[in-house]
Amino acid sequence: MKRILIGAAAVLMLSGAAMAAEAEGQIKSIDAEKLTITLNDGKSYKLPGEFDVTALKEGMDIILAYDKVGDDNLITDMELSQ
């Protein structure tokens, strides 16, 4: 029984880690209504709710940490530079 629980816990930890990812690039476009940004590579990322979109500008360099949830890339952390 112990082995089953340890194995199940290991699988859950690995599957959670596999979902986290990072991306970096320049902001190509910002959709304030949908709370999404698109980077210069064409990939889109969803901003957290109640995010101050005015802090973002097209052309800014950005580093993102995000989780893949269904078809969405949900931003969990970001670092901006001018």
C-alpha positions, 0 to 999 in steps of 0.5 A: 500500500505504501508503494502505491501511495508513494508512486501516485505522489511521484506521478502527481509531482512530475505531471505538475512540473511538466505543465510549468514552462518559460518563455521570453521575447518581445511583446508584439500585441496586447489585447486588454479585453481578453487579457492576453499578450502575444509575443514576437514568436506568435504565441499568446499568453493569458494575464492573471485577472485584474492585471494592470495592462497599462504597465505593458507596452508593445516592444517590451522584452519579457520573460514569462513563467506559465502553466499550460491549462487546456489550450491556454498559457496562463502566466504565473510570473513575469519579468519586464524590461524597457 
